[in-house]
């Protein structure tokens, strides 16, 4: 798959995800949901949605440090 096909598939998937989000009523607290291309970091789509309906970010896997007593 070339870069152009990859970007077209990614944009189509983004449009589906944005279309599935509920519309913001203009008054309640809202967040801006933005989808970006993970490779190029270009914005593919965005939409204001009610804060209670915003998709939750995936937890990042960061190394965790733990204090261990020396024996």
KOLFI-738138 format. One record per atom (N, C-alpha, C, O): x, y, z; residue number from 1; atom name. Coordinates in steps of 0.001 Angstrom, whole numbers, plus 524288, in hexadecimal, padded with zeros to 5 digits. Atoms other than C-alpha are relative to their C-alpha. Example, Ala and Ser with C-alpha at 12.3 -4.5 7.8 and 13.67 -1.06 7.14 Angstrom:
BEGIN
      u      v      w  resi  name
  8037A  7FB5A  80000     1     N
  8300C  7EE6C  81E78     1    CA
  80384  804B0  80000     1     C
  80790  8049D  80299     1     O
  7FCCC  7FB5A  7FFC4     2     N
  83566  7FBDC  81BE4     2    CA
  7FCFE  80442  802DA     2     C
  7FEFB  80896  80383     2     O
END
This chain:
BEGIN
      u      v      w  resi  name
  80353  7FB76  80000     1     N
  80000  80000  80000     1    CA
  80389  804D4  80000     1     C
  80724  80543  80327     1     O
  7FCCD  7FB47  80039     2     N
  805A2  80D1F  7FC37     2    CA
  7FDE9  8041A  803CE     2     C
  7F9D7  8035B  80641     2     O
  80155  7FBEA  7FC3E     3     N
  80509  81999  8043A     3    CA
  7FAAE  8026D  7FEE0     3     C
  7F7B9  80391  8027E     3     O
  804FF  7FD98  80169     4     N
  7F981  81F35  7FCCE     4    CA
  7FB6A  7FC80  8019A     4     C
  7F78B  7FE69  803B7     4     O
  8042A  803A5  7FE73     5     N
  7F12C  812F9  7FEF8     5    CA
  7FF73  7FFD5  805EC     5     C
  7FB18  7FFC7  807F5     5     O
  80018  80022  7FA49     6     N
  7F4F4  81298  80D63     6    CA
  7FD2A  804D0  80219     6     C
  7F9EA  80466  8059E     6     O
  8026D  7FB31  7FE37     7     N
  7F0EF  820C4  80F17     7    CA
  7FA2B  80017  7FEC4     7     C
  7F719  801F8  801F4     7     O
  80588  8002F  80164     8     N
  7E3FA  81EB6  807F5     8    CA
  7FCF7  7FC6D  803AF     8     C
  7F8A9  7FDC2  8055C     8     O
  80292  80396  7FC56     9     N
  7E098  8130C  81090     9    CA
  7FFA0  80267  80573     9     C
  7FBA5  801E4  80818     9     O
  7FFF4  7FD84  7FAE0    10     N
  7E45C  81A80  81CBF    10    CA
  7FC03  80472  80036    10     C
  7F949  80502  80421    10     O
  803D2  7FBC8  80023    11     N
  7DC29  8264C  818BC    11    CA
  7FA6C  7FDDD  80009    11     C
  7F707  80017  8029C    11     O
  8053A  80255  80009    12     N
  7D05D  81D9A  815F4    12    CA
  7FE94  7FE03  80572    12     C
  7FA31  7FECD  8073F    12     O
  800FA  801F3  7FAB5    13     N
  7D19E  8171F  8234A    13    CA
  7FF0F  8048D  803C2    13     C
  7FBB2  80438  8072E    13     O
  800A9  7FB64  7FCAF    14     N
  7D2F1  82478  829BD    14    CA
  7FAA9  80273  7FF35    14     C
  7F81B  803EE  80301    14     O
  8051B  7FDC1  80118    15     N
  7C6C4  8299F  82302    15    CA
  7FBA6  7FCCD  80288    15     C
  7F7CF  7FEFA  80470    15     O
  803DA  80362  7FD6B    16     N
  7BF2C  81DE5  82823    16    CA
  7FFEB  80100  805E5    16     C
  7FBBF  8016E  8083F    16     O
  7FFBA  7FF28  7FA5E    17     N
  7C3FF  82019  83604    17    CA
  7FDB9  80549  8017F    17     C
  7FAD1  805AA  8054F    17     O
  80204  7FACD  7FEE0    18     N
  7C0FA  82EA9  835B2    18    CA
  7FA17  8001B  7FF45    18     C
  7F753  80299  80251    18     O
  805A7  80013  80102    19     N
  7B378  82C0A  82FFF    19    CA
  7FD0B  7FD30  8045D    19     C
  7F882  7FE6C  80560    19     O
  80290  802EF  7FBD0    20     N
  7B072  8228F  83B20    20    CA
  7FFCE  802F9  80529    20     C
  7FCFC  8016A  808BB    20     O
  7FFFE  7FD05  7FB22    21     N
  7B335  82CC2  84598    21    CA
  7FB0D  8034D  80059    21     C
  7F92B  8053A  7FC5D    21     O
  804AD  7FCBE  7FF70    22     N
  7A774  833FF  84B33    22    CA
  80142  805BE  7FF02    22     C
  805A6  8077E  7FFE5    22     O
  7FF4D  7FA6C  80116    23     N
  7A599  84227  84750    23    CA
  7FFEC  8031A  80515    23     C
  7FD2D  801AF  808C4    23     O
  7FFD5  7FC97  7FB74    24     N
  7A8A6  84CD2  85122    24    CA
  7FB6E  803C7  7FFA2    24     C
  7FA3D  805C2  7FB6B    24     O
  80498  7FC9D  7FFFA    25     N
  79CED  854FC  8552D    25    CA
  80158  805CF  80039    25     C
  7FDD9  80918  7FFE4    25     O
  7FE5F  7FA8D  7FFE8    26     N
  7A4D6  86189  8560B    26    CA
  7FFED  8027B  8055D    26     C
  801C7  806E0  805FC    26     O
  80064  7FDBD  7FAC8    27     N
  7A247  86395  8648A    27    CA
  802C3  7FCCC  80433    27     C
  80541  7FF05  807A9    27     O
  7FDA1  80352  7FBFC    28     N
  7A705  85806  86C83    28    CA
  805F3  7FFFF  7FF54    28     C
  807EF  80174  7FB33    28     O
  7FA4D  80066  80087    29     N
  7B585  855F8  86F6A    29    CA
  8015F  7FC5C  7FB76    29     C
  7FEF0  7F848  7FAB4    29     O
  7FE8B  8030C  80499    30     N
  7BC3C  850D8  86359    30    CA
  805E9  7FF6F  7FFB3    30     C
  808DB  80257  80227    30     O
  7FA7A  800C4  80138    31     N
  7C946  84BBB  85ECA    31    CA
  80089  7FF9A  7FA1D    31     C
  7FCDD  7FE1A  7F765    31     O
  7FEE0  80082  8058C    32     N
  7CF7F  84C2B  8516F    32    CA
  802C7  7FAD2  7FF36    32     C
  8070F  7FA03  8013F    32     O
  7FDAE  80512  8012F    33     N
  7D233  83E73  84C8C    33    CA
  802B7  80087  7FABD    33     C
  80040  801E7  7F6D9    33     O
  7FCEF  7FF82  804C5    34     N
  7DCFF  83E63  84265    34    CA
  80294  7FACF  7FEBA    34     C
  804C6  7F83E  80226    34     O
  7FD73  804BC  801DA    35     N
  7E1D8  832F4  83A5E    35    CA
  80497  80193  7FC98    35     C
  80406  804C9  7F910    35     O
  7FB57  7FEC2  80307    36     N
  7EFAB  83382  834FD    36    CA
  80260  7FB0D  7FDBA    36     C
  801BE  7F6C5  7FFD3    36     O
  7FD31  8044E  8027C    37     N
  7F793  82AF4  82BEB    37    CA
  804B6  7FECA  8036E    37     C
  807EC  80240  8045B    37     O
  7FBA8  80133  7FC81    38     N
  80122  823C4  834BE    38    CA
  80559  8005A  7FD5D    38     C
  80950  800F4  80003    38     O
  7FB06  7FFD0  802CE    39     N
  80B95  823EF  82A29    39    CA
  80190  8059C  7FEC0    39     C
  805EB  8073F  7FFF5    39     O
  7FEB9  7FAB0  801BE    40     N
  80AE3  831CB  824C2    40    CA
  7FE77  80431  803E7    40     C
  80029  808AA  80368    40     O
  80204  7FC65  7FC0A    41     N
  80429  8383D  8307F    41    CA
  7FC5B  80425  7FDB3    41     C
  7FB81  80831  80028    41     O
  803CD  7FC77  8025A    42     N
  7FA8F  83F00  82735    42    CA
  7FAA8  7FF28  8026D    42     C
  7F931  7FABE  803A8    42     O
  80545  80074  7FDE1    43     N
  7ED04  841F5  82C73    43    CA
  7FC61  7FDDA  7FBC7    43     C
  7FC2B  7FFED  7F772    43     O
  8038E  8027E  803B7    44     N
  7E2FD  83927  825CD    44    CA
  7FA5F  8019B  800E2    44     C
  7F740  80191  7FD3A    44     O
  8055A  7FE80  7FECB    45     N
  7D6AE  83DA4  82C97    45    CA
  7FF96  801D9  80594    45     C
  802CF  80082  808E3    45     O
  800E5  7FE30  7FAAE    46     N
  7D160  84463  83881    46    CA
  7FA51  8018E  80090    46     C
  7F797  80298  7FCBD    46     O
  80571  7FE9D  7FEE9    47     N
  7C488  84777  83F17    47    CA
  7FF65  80123  805CD    47     C
  801BC  7FE80  80913    47     O
  80162  7FF08  7FA8C    48     N
  7BF64  84D83  84B9B    48    CA
  7FBC0  7FC19  80181    48     C
  7F7F2  7FB5F  7FEA7    48     O
  803D4  803BE  7FE03    49     N
  7B800  84365  85393    49    CA
  7FF0B  8012B  805C1    49     C
  8025E  80382  80853    49     O
  800E6  7FF54  7FA61    50     N
  7B19A  8439E  86105    50    CA
  80455  7FD4F  8031C    50     C
  80602  7F903  801C1    50     O
  7FBAC  8021E  7FCE5    51     N
  7BC07  84153  86B55    51    CA
  7FECA  7FA8D  80216    51     C
  80252  7F753  8029B    51     O
  80165  80521  7FDD7    52     N
  7B480  835B2  870C3    52    CA
  8001A  7FBB5  7FBD8    52     C
  80038  7F716  7FD2B    52     O
  8001B  803E2  80433    53     N
  7B473  82EFD  86369    53    CA
  80533  7FF7A  7FD2A    53     C
  8059F  7FC77  7F971    53     O
  7FAF0  80028  802A6    54     N
  7C2A0  8312D  85F9E    54    CA
  8028D  7FAAE  80099    54     C
  8024E  7F852  804C8    54     O
  7FD3D  804FE  7FF89    55     N
  7CA63  824F4  85C85    55    CA
  8048A  80091  803D3    55     C
  80730  80494  803F0    55     O
  7FBCD  7FFE6  7FC30    56     N
  7D3F6  821A1  86738    56    CA
  80526  7FE8A  7FD56    56     C
  80553  7FAD6  7FA47    56     O
  7FAF3  8014F  8025C    57     N
  7E24B  821BA  86356    57    CA
  801E9  7FABE  801FE    57     C
  800D6  7F933  8066B    57     O
  7FDBB  804F9  7FE66    58     N
  7E946  814DA  8639F    58    CA
  80467  80110  803E0    58     C
  80767  804C2  80333    58     O
  7FBC8  7FF1D  7FC42    59     N
  7F247  81395  86F47    59    CA
  80547  7FF2E  7FD57    59     C
  8060B  7FB79  7FA61    59     O
  7FAD0  8007B  80248    60     N
  80047  815C8  86B77    60    CA
  8032C  7FC2C  80332    60     C
  802D0  7FC0A  807FD    60     O
  7FCBB  803BC  7FD3D    61     N
  809C7  80B2A  86EC6    61    CA
  80544  80292  8010B    61     C
  8089F  802F1  7FD9E    61     O
  7FB1B  7FD8B  7FE67    62     N
  81487  811E6  87625    62    CA
  802AF  7FC69  803E0    62     C
  80022  7F9BC  806F2    62     O
  7FD4E  8031A  7FC0A    63     N
  81EFF  80B2F  87DD0    63    CA
  7FEE4  80232  8056C    63     C
  7FEDF  806F1  8062E    63     O
  80127  7FE4E  7FAAE    64     N
  81BD7  80BBB  88C2E    64    CA
  804B6  7FEF8  80372    64     C
  80748  7FAEC  80314    64     O
  7FBB8  800AF  7FC53    65     N
  825DD  80DC1  8969D    65    CA
  7FDC2  7FE52  8053D    65     C
  7F997  80019  806DA    65     O
  801D6  80219  7FB0F    66     N
  8248D  8069E  8A355    66    CA
  80491  8001F  803D2    66     C
  808ED  7FE97  8027D    66     O
  7FBF4  7FFD6  7FC04    67     N
  82C26  808B6  8AFD7    67    CA
  80095  7FA9E  8026A    67     C
  7FCD1  7F84D  8044D    67     O
  7FED9  80528  7FDCE    68     N
  832AA  7FC40  8B457    68    CA
  8043D  800C2  8041C    68     C
  80840  80336  8031B    68     O
  7FC10  7FF8B  7FBE3    69     N
  839E4  7FB52  8C134    69    CA
  804CB  7FCBB  7FEB4    69     C
  8046B  7F856  7FCC9    69     O
  7FB29  802E1  800C3    70     N
  8480C  7F77C  8C043    70    CA
  800A2  7FC12  8046D    70     C
  7FF97  7FD4C  808F4    70     O
  7FF66  803EC  7FBE6    71     N
  84B00  7EAE4  8C776    71    CA
  80578  7FFF6  8021B    71     C
  806AF  7FCE4  8059A    71     O
END
